[in-house]
Amino acid sequence: GLARKGRLLLCDEMGLGKTVTTLVLARHFKSSWPFLVVAPAPLCKLWQEHALLWLPNDLSASEIVVIRSGKDSIPPTARMVVVSYNLITDSKFQRAGHEDFDLV
């Protein structure tokens, strides 16, 4: 990931550390935050929990936003935004101006 300046598709088997790898890579590119995580809906809350576990000195609970509907807003203090695959394709989400992320 670092050799390609963070550009990669990480698709390992379950349980091999994709979440941790992604969080550590995101931390390396901290100057590009806020960053967007797109995940299956059942795992969105888990991403928040893992970010607090693995990046305790970089993120607080108030800086991690899990988007649950197209009407949710992203506060300016957000440093990590988590959204489901289904919601990211929702026109309400797209019209709300949630597309300005350098790190996804």
Secondary structure, DSSP 8 states (H G I E B T S, - for coil): -TTTTT-------TTS-HHHHHHHHHHHTGGG-SEEEEE-GGGHHHHHHHHHHH-TTT--GGGEEE--STT----TT-SEEEEEHHHHT-HHHHHTT----SB-
